[in-house]
Amino acid sequence: MKNLPYLTTARIQAFIHAALQEDIGPGDYSSLAAFDPNRTGQARLIIKEAGVLAGMDLAEQIFHQYDPSLQVERFIPDGAKVNPGDIGLIVRGKASSILSTERLVLNCMQRMSGIATKTAYLTEKIAHTKAKLLDTRKTTPNFRMMEKWAVAIGGGVNHRFALYDMVMLKDNHIDFAGGIAQAIANTKEYLRTHQLDLKIEVETRSLDEVAQVLEIGGIDFIMLDNMDIATMTQAVNLIDGKYLVEASGGITEETLADVAECGVDFISVGALTHTVKSLDISLKAF
């Protein structure tokens, strides 16, 4: 958590509170009606599919925030490879508390583990290069923090968290501003006037636009958007290490390694968070 500035205790607690309120509302009537509220029990978190586990830290915080008396015994850390039949944790305490938190724990862990698994798989494909896998803002509303956390657990790198922690001048910004030069000039003036110390990334769609950015300078990253391999290679050579380079747009699992071998520093993949299959995990009483 210490290397993920967006991942604060206050934010995590606020997320858990809102999610529990959404799911439980005035009461978990199934548990309240079915058995004595003082009954105690235990349940195991069972892994039912191979992958990379994520969300263990969050799960423990969910259990404890809802009912501090619940006891959680963890067997597998976040980021570990898991297989069907593995037991992630055992939770013990009031049976009603276990069942009231069950769905939130599973929803978070299944999706986070799916993201971590996909991230680890794609990261391995480019391990022979210097390129790092980046996530994007193509996330689930109100669940971005957990999805980006899962990317980090899977070995990826978090890009900007939101619109306020970095400037990214994309095609629409550039077009509305009247061109790359004007967009960069306006941005520098705005940051100076408002005393904001933010990194600036500029999206480029052609070698000509790359050349324009290089001529203007004063930025931090250059994004190569939807370029073919040959053009991307030329762009990297043109930039020649002056700025960090991100490749983005239309990159598939099949083309990922080829893009990495062009010499880019980062490859952003929206599919890490917007098209991911959740890992099959269950919580069963025993």
C-alpha positions as CSV (number, residue, x, y, z in Angstrom):
1,M,0.0,0.0,0.0
2,K,2.8,2.4,0.8
3,N,3.8,2.6,-2.9
4,L,0.2,3.2,-4.1
5,P,-0.6,6.7,-2.9
6,Y,-4.3,6.4,-3.9
7,L,-4.7,3.4,-1.6
8,T,-5.3,5.1,1.8
9,T,-7.0,3.6,4.8
10,A,-9.7,6.3,4.7
11,R,-10.5,5.5,1.1
12,I,-10.6,1.8,1.7
13,Q,-12.9,2.2,4.7
14,A,-15.2,4.5,2.8
15,F,-15.4,2.0,0.0
16,I,-16.2,-0.8,2.4
17,H,-18.8,1.2,4.2
18,A,-20.6,2.2,1.0
19,A,-20.5,-1.3,-0.5
20,L,-21.9,-2.9,2.7
21,Q,-24.6,-0.3,2.9
22,E,-25.5,-1.1,-0.7
23,D,-25.7,-4.8,-0.1
24,I,-27.1,-5.0,3.5
25,G,-29.1,-1.9,3.8
26,P,-31.5,-2.2,6.9
27,G,-30.5,-5.8,7.4
28,D,-29.4,-9.2,6.1
29,Y,-32.8,-10.7,6.6
30,S,-31.9,-14.2,5.3
31,S,-29.3,-14.6,8.1
32,L,-31.4,-12.8,10.7
33,A,-34.4,-15.1,9.9
34,A,-32.6,-18.5,9.4
35,F,-30.7,-19.0,12.7
36,D,-29.9,-17.7,16.1
37,P,-28.0,-14.4,15.8
38,N,-25.5,-15.6,18.5
39,R,-24.6,-18.7,16.5
40,T,-20.9,-18.9,15.7
41,G,-19.2,-20.8,12.9
42,Q,-16.3,-20.8,10.4
43,A,-15.9,-20.7,6.6
44,R,-13.1,-21.4,4.1
45,L,-12.2,-19.3,1.1
46,I,-11.8,-22.0,-1.6
47,I,-9.9,-21.3,-4.8
48,K,-11.7,-23.1,-7.7
49,E,-9.5,-21.9,-10.7
50,A,-5.8,-21.5,-11.4
51,G,-4.6,-17.9,-11.4
52,V,-3.0,-15.1,-9.3
53,L,-4.8,-14.3,-6.1
54,A,-5.6,-10.7,-5.2
55,G,-7.8,-9.0,-2.6
56,M,-6.7,-10.9,0.5
57,D,-5.7,-7.7,2.3
58,L,-9.1,-6.2,1.3
59,A,-11.0,-9.2,2.4
60,E,-9.6,-9.1,5.9
61,Q,-10.4,-5.4,6.2
62,I,-14.0,-6.1,5.0
63,F,-14.5,-8.8,7.7
64,H,-12.9,-6.7,10.4
65,Q,-14.7,-3.4,9.5
66,Y,-18.1,-5.1,9.6
67,D,-17.4,-7.2,12.7
68,P,-14.1,-6.6,14.6
69,S,-14.6,-9.8,16.5
70,L,-14.2,-12.0,13.4
71,Q,-11.0,-13.9,13.3
72,V,-9.2,-14.3,10.0
73,E,-6.5,-16.9,9.4
74,R,-4.7,-16.3,6.1
75,F,-2.8,-19.0,4.2
76,I,-2.0,-17.4,0.9
77,P,-0.7,-13.8,0.2
78,D,-1.8,-11.4,-2.4
79,G,0.1,-12.0,-5.7
80,A,0.6,-15.7,-5.2
81,K,-0.2,-18.2,-7.9
82,V,-3.1,-20.5,-6.8
83,N,-4.7,-23.7,-8.1
84,P,-8.1,-25.3,-7.6
85,G,-8.6,-26.6,-4.1
86,D,-6.2,-24.1,-2.4
87,I,-7.6,-22.5,0.7
88,G,-7.0,-18.8,0.9
89,L,-8.2,-18.1,4.4
90,I,-10.5,-19.3,7.2
91,V,-12.8,-16.8,8.9
92,R,-14.3,-17.6,12.3
93,G,-16.9,-15.9,14.5
94,K,-20.6,-14.9,14.3
95,A,-22.2,-16.9,11.5
96,S,-24.4,-13.9,10.6
97,S,-21.4,-11.6,10.2
98,I,-19.6,-14.2,7.9
99,L,-22.7,-14.5,5.7
100,S,-23.4,-10.7,5.6
101,T,-19.9,-10.0,4.3
102,E,-19.5,-13.1,2.1
103,R,-20.8,-11.6,-1.2
104,L,-18.7,-8.4,-0.9
105,V,-15.6,-10.3,-0.2
106,L,-16.2,-12.7,-3.1
107,N,-17.2,-9.9,-5.5
108,C,-14.0,-8.0,-4.8
109,M,-11.6,-11.0,-4.7
110,Q,-13.0,-12.7,-7.8
111,R,-12.7,-9.5,-9.9
112,M,-9.4,-8.4,-8.4
113,S,-7.9,-11.9,-8.9
114,G,-9.1,-12.0,-12.5
115,I,-7.3,-8.7,-13.2
116,A,-4.2,-9.8,-11.4
117,T,-4.2,-13.0,-13.3
118,K,-4.5,-11.3,-16.7
119,T,-1.9,-8.7,-15.8
120,A,0.6,-11.4,-14.7
121,Y,0.0,-13.3,-17.9
122,L,0.6,-10.4,-20.2
123,T,3.6,-9.1,-18.1
124,E,5.3,-12.4,-18.7
125,K,5.0,-12.0,-22.4
126,I,7.1,-8.8,-22.3
127,A,9.5,-9.8,-19.6
128,H,12.4,-10.0,-22.0
129,T,12.0,-6.3,-22.8
130,K,12.2,-3.1,-20.8
131,A,8.6,-2.3,-21.4
132,K,6.2,-2.2,-18.5
133,L,2.4,-2.9,-18.6
134,L,0.2,0.1,-17.8
135,D,-3.4,0.2,-16.8
136,T,-5.9,3.0,-17.9
137,R,-8.9,4.8,-16.6
138,K,-11.2,2.3,-18.3
139,T,-12.3,1.0,-15.0
140,T,-15.6,0.2,-13.2
141,P,-17.1,3.3,-11.6
142,N,-16.4,3.4,-7.8
143,F,-14.2,0.3,-8.0
144,R,-11.2,1.9,-9.8
145,M,-9.1,1.8,-6.6
146,M,-9.4,-1.9,-6.2
147,E,-8.9,-2.6,-9.9
148,K,-5.7,-0.6,-10.1
149,W,-4.6,-2.3,-6.8
150,A,-5.1,-5.6,-8.6
151,V,-3.0,-4.5,-11.6
152,A,-0.2,-3.7,-9.2
153,I,-0.5,-7.0,-7.4
154,G,-0.3,-8.7,-10.8
155,G,3.0,-7.0,-11.7
156,G,1.7,-4.1,-13.8
157,V,2.2,-0.4,-13.3
158,N,-0.5,2.1,-12.4
159,H,-0.9,5.0,-14.8
160,R,-2.6,8.1,-13.5
161,F,-5.3,7.4,-11.0
162,A,-7.7,10.1,-12.2
163,L,-8.0,13.3,-14.2
164,Y,-6.4,15.3,-11.4
165,D,-3.0,13.7,-10.8
166,M,-1.5,14.0,-14.3
167,V,-2.1,15.9,-17.5
168,M,-2.7,13.8,-20.6
169,L,-3.2,15.8,-23.8
170,K,-5.1,13.4,-26.0
171,D,-6.4,13.9,-29.5
172,N,-9.6,15.7,-28.5
173,H,-7.7,18.1,-26.2
174,I,-5.2,18.8,-29.0
175,D,-8.0,19.3,-31.5
176,F,-10.0,21.6,-29.3
177,A,-6.9,23.6,-28.4
178,G,-6.0,24.2,-32.0
179,G,-3.0,22.0,-32.3
180,I,-0.2,20.4,-30.3
181,A,1.8,23.6,-29.8
182,Q,-1.2,25.5,-28.4
183,A,-2.3,22.6,-26.2
184,I,1.2,22.3,-24.6
185,A,1.6,26.1,-24.2
186,N,-1.9,26.4,-22.6
187,T,-1.1,23.5,-20.2
188,K,2.2,24.9,-19.1
189,E,0.6,28.3,-18.4
190,Y,-2.3,26.7,-16.5
191,L,0.0,24.6,-14.3
192,R,2.2,27.6,-13.6
193,T,-0.7,29.9,-12.8
194,H,-2.3,27.4,-10.5
195,Q,1.0,26.2,-9.0
196,L,0.4,22.6,-9.9
197,D,3.3,20.2,-10.2
198,L,2.0,17.6,-12.6
199,K,3.5,15.4,-15.2
200,I,2.5,16.1,-18.8
201,E,1.9,13.4,-21.4
202,V,1.1,14.1,-25.1
203,E,-0.7,11.7,-27.4
204,T,0.7,11.6,-31.0
205,R,-0.9,10.0,-34.0
206,S,1.9,10.3,-36.5
207,L,5.7,10.9,-36.9
208,D,4.9,14.5,-37.7
209,E,3.2,15.0,-34.4
210,V,6.1,13.3,-32.6
211,A,8.4,15.8,-34.3
212,Q,6.2,18.7,-33.2
213,V,6.3,17.6,-29.6
214,L,10.0,17.1,-29.7
215,E,10.4,20.6,-31.1
216,I,8.3,22.2,-28.3
217,G,9.6,20.1,-25.5
218,G,8.9,20.6,-21.8
219,I,6.8,17.5,-21.3
220,D,7.4,14.2,-19.6
221,F,5.8,11.4,-21.7
222,I,5.0,10.9,-25.4
223,M,2.2,8.5,-26.3
224,L,2.3,6.7,-29.6
225,D,-1.3,6.1,-30.4
226,N,-2.5,3.4,-32.8
227,M,0.8,3.2,-34.7
228,D,1.9,0.2,-36.7
229,I,5.1,-1.5,-35.7
230,A,7.3,0.1,-38.3
231,T,6.0,3.6,-37.5
232,M,6.4,3.0,-33.8
233,T,10.0,1.9,-34.2
234,Q,10.7,5.0,-36.2
235,A,9.1,7.2,-33.5
236,V,11.1,5.5,-30.7
237,N,14.3,6.2,-32.7
238,L,13.2,9.8,-33.3
239,I,12.5,10.4,-29.6
240,D,15.9,8.8,-28.8
241,G,15.4,8.6,-25.0
242,K,14.6,12.3,-24.6
243,Y,11.2,11.4,-23.1
244,L,9.5,8.3,-21.8
245,V,7.4,6.6,-24.4
246,E,4.0,4.9,-24.1
247,A,2.4,2.7,-26.7
248,S,-1.4,2.7,-26.8
249,G,-4.3,1.7,-28.9
250,G,-5.2,-1.5,-30.7
251,I,-2.6,-3.6,-28.9
252,T,-3.7,-7.2,-28.6
253,E,-2.2,-10.2,-26.8
254,E,-0.8,-11.3,-30.2
255,T,1.0,-8.0,-30.9
256,L,2.0,-7.1,-27.3
257,A,5.5,-8.6,-27.6
258,D,6.2,-7.0,-31.0
259,V,5.2,-3.6,-29.6
260,A,7.4,-4.1,-26.5
261,E,10.4,-5.0,-28.8
262,C,10.1,-1.6,-30.5
263,G,11.8,-0.1,-27.4
264,V,8.9,1.7,-25.8
265,D,8.9,2.2,-22.0
266,F,5.3,1.5,-21.3
267,I,2.3,-0.3,-23.0
268,S,-1.1,0.7,-21.9
269,V,-3.8,-2.0,-22.1
270,G,-7.4,-1.0,-21.2
271,A,-8.4,-4.7,-21.4
272,L,-6.6,-5.3,-18.1
273,T,-9.6,-3.8,-16.3
274,H,-12.5,-3.5,-18.8
275,T,-12.6,-7.0,-20.2
276,V,-11.5,-9.5,-17.6
277,K,-12.9,-12.8,-16.5
278,S,-13.3,-13.1,-12.8
279,L,-11.5,-15.9,-11.0
280,D,-13.8,-18.6,-9.5
281,I,-13.6,-18.4,-5.7
282,S,-16.1,-19.4,-3.1
283,L,-16.7,-19.1,0.7
284,K,-18.0,-22.3,2.3
285,A,-19.0,-23.1,5.9
286,F,-17.5,-26.2,7.4
